[in-house]
Amino acid sequence: MRIIVMAAILSLTGVGTALAQADDNATYKSKTVYDFEDDNVEGDLQRPDGELVNSINKAQHDSLIEIRKDFIPEMLKSLEDI
């Protein structure tokens, strides 16, 4: 039984190195072309529901930055405290 197991292990390791050596000598084409002349390709166009809205002018928005009216008096008051 041990001899059969040892033979199986040795044969499997030999096959693994033989396959690894076969991959080292592989050559690849620089360009691959697939020909689908005889095949019918059917399908639907996939796009989101709704319409695309284009606008010519940029939208005008109010500034979100508010300048406080009491900022300068508060700054002067803080300088007096120093």
C-alpha positions in Angstrom: 0.0 0.0 0.0 2.8 2.4 0.8 4.5 1.8 -2.5 1.3 2.7 -4.3 0.9 5.9 -2.4 4.6 6.8 -3.0 4.2 6.1 -6.7 1.1 8.3 -6.9 2.8 11.2 -5.1 5.9 11.0 -7.3 3.8 10.8 -10.5 1.7 13.8 -9.4 4.8 15.9 -8.6 6.3 15.0 -12.0 3.2 16.0 -13.8 3.1 19.4 -12.0 6.7 20.2 -13.1 6.0 19.1 -16.7 3.0 21.4 -16.9 5.0 24.3 -15.4 7.8 23.8 -18.0 5.2 23.8 -20.8 4.0 27.2 -19.8 7.5 28.8 -19.9 7.8 28.2 -23.7 4.4 29.7 -24.6 4.2 32.3 -27.3 1.4 34.8 -27.7 0.2 36.8 -30.7 0.3 40.5 -30.5 -3.2 40.9 -32.0 -6.2 38.6 -31.6 -9.1 38.8 -34.0 -12.5 37.2 -33.3 -14.9 36.5 -36.2 -18.6 36.6 -35.5 -19.9 36.5 -39.1 -22.0 33.3 -38.7 -23.5 34.2 -35.3 -26.6 36.3 -34.7 -26.1 38.7 -31.9 -29.4 40.0 -30.5 -29.9 42.3 -27.6 -31.5 45.5 -26.3 -29.9 48.9 -25.7 -29.5 49.4 -21.9 -29.9 53.0 -20.7 -31.5 54.7 -17.7 -35.1 55.7 -17.6 -35.7 59.4 -18.1 -34.4 62.1 -20.4 -31.1 64.0 -20.5 -31.5 67.7 -19.8 -29.0 70.1 -21.2 -28.7 73.7 -20.1 -26.9 76.4 -22.0 -26.5 79.0 -19.2 -25.0 78.3 -15.9 -27.4 78.5 -13.0 -27.0 81.6 -10.8 -26.9 80.8 -7.1 -26.7 83.1 -4.0 -23.6 82.9 -1.9 -23.8 80.7 1.1 -21.3 82.8 2.9 -22.8 85.5 5.1 -20.6 88.3 6.4 -21.6 89.2 9.9 -22.3 92.9 10.4 -21.0 92.9 13.9 -17.7 91.3 13.1 -15.5 94.4 13.1 -16.9 95.8 16.4 -16.4 92.4 18.0 -12.8 92.3 16.8 -12.1 95.8 18.2 -13.7 94.8 21.5 -11.5 91.7 21.8 -8.4 93.9 21.2 -9.4 96.2 24.0 -9.6 93.2 26.4 -6.0 92.2 25.7 
